[in-house]
Amino acid sequence: MAIKATSSSHFEPAESKELPPDADQLVVELTQSSPSPLSPQRLRLCYPALCHRLSSLMWTVHLRQRFDSAAELFEKVGKIPKECLCRQNTGMSNLEMPLFFNMCVDFLDVFMEATMGAAQATLDMNRCEDPWKCEGSGPPSLVELAVVQSAANYDLLHLHHQLAVALHMMASFILRFPHPISSLFDNVGQAALFADLTSQPQLPGHNLEQAVIDSRTNFLCRVITEAVQTIQKMEWAENGQDDKVTKLDGKLADQWMSKCLNLASVWQVSTDTLYRHQISELYSKDCDPLAVEIMPAAQDSSQLTSQLLIV
């Protein structure tokens, strides 16, 4: 289902289209534990010029329509849609949404890396082994189909990657956030999203409206709040003593914080605000040792002190 921007900055579905018949199987292969030949892990093994064209082919044929449909649903309902709505519009269960968006993030990561590398190298079919070339003896091979793909626009890819990361966060934490697309992207960004990745639309500049930056800050702070809840407290007795030792496992929370900081760096969001929010949340969850470790990252100590007085 394609998506188009309207003058009210919301999105509405364009003409409905059926999903490719083999899309379900591809998504299963891309998300299973044992990598398929076209998984992001395997794509990284191709040299950049070939990986770039293969990624473009996969996105156009298999992933774009499903990604657009899922994103439009999130924009409409502001959370993971109900099972029947997910099945109807994307062919997936709502329980599969976190895995699907995670796969999209990984795929777009590889796609962007390959796009950067492809700019410095050309795809030479003379270097391909004979099994990769059909030369008219049958249906064109995957490589021959990939060669004719147009080069992707890196900045447009990056914009889609930002959306994929945000939707992955919403799906993973079952986060309710009204109209995530029109709230987290300005009008220029909304118009560029869902465009053909080989096109050259106008892209967002550096002069964002403060309302968009505030919305992004609010979104990332909510993600951090949810991430802190993933911290595990483990207790055990040491050397037969009665007193138990408590250890905090915050690896998963650190991974989500890293994702938030990466988005903040391109969303013009203050990382100091995010660090202060993380420290406050850690103290609220009685994870004082972790909060103390992060304390030096906060630059505005007076603002941090004011926030901690409320905890």
PyMOL commands that set and color helices and strands:
alter all, ss='L'
color gray80, all
select helices_A, chain A and resi 23-31+40-43+48-77+83-90+94-118+125-127+130-132+142-147+154-172+180-184+187-192+210-228+251-267+271-284+288-297+301-310
alter helices_A, ss='H'
color red, helices_A
select strands_A, chain A and resi 3-5+11-13+232-237+244-249
alter strands_A, ss='S'
color yellow, strands_A
deselect
rebuild
show_as cartoon
